[in-house]
Amino acid sequence: MTGTYQTMNQTRVNMDVADRYIWVTFEKEGIHCYPAAATDPKLATGDEYDVSFLASPHRHIFHFRVCISVFHNDRDIEFIQFKRWLLSLYSGEGSILKLDYKSCEMIADDLYVQINSRYPGRDVIIDVSEDNENGCEIIYRDPNTPQKTFYHPV
């Protein structure tokens, strides 16, 4: 019986110290370009690796996956409200954030500034991709919490 009690007790301890995150996904249309692609010899190669076309404005559907740490299991941050707030940052003429003419990494950094302003002291993971094909993942750790190993399923 002692072994079962110890196992149950260890399980409770593990649950108490577990890292908790919520995540949401959304997508937004945007136009961007990479002006350096026209002249940088590493990009404008003239062969099968040439990506000089990226210098021209082109359309993408940017896909987002945003994870944020939460401190308990009872809707510390309600994910439907979180998603609606994130979408509002890109909505309308007076939108706070713009997708156009930025790299995925720049878009993620801009979004993180807004999230950290509203939800300080939390770890945030932001994935931004072009057409859900190529993109970035940036892990923003709260500097006041111990370094963690993040598990992030694709």
C-alpha angles and dihedrals in degrees: 000000000000092000092054091048091050091049092050091046092050090048089054091049090050091050092049093055098038118127109242127203138170122205137196134188132209140152136222133187117239144165120222143155141196105224094188090062090078096059110018107103090215088061105028093055100149091226137082090298094056113128099170088126087076088075089073119078110262136175128249138170102231112213119206133197113182123187122186130182119249128195103218142012100254104085098287082170113013104225098214090054090044091053093047090051092049091050091050090060089067099038130111135342093306094050115150096218131046128201098193121112095359132114120241088255092053091049091051092049092049091050092048091055089058095044093048091050092055098034108029123182097036136114113243131191118195126189118188121179138177109239089340088285111091128013150112140280119205124186114207109194123199102244091217096063127072117267111270136193108242123217111201118172115213 
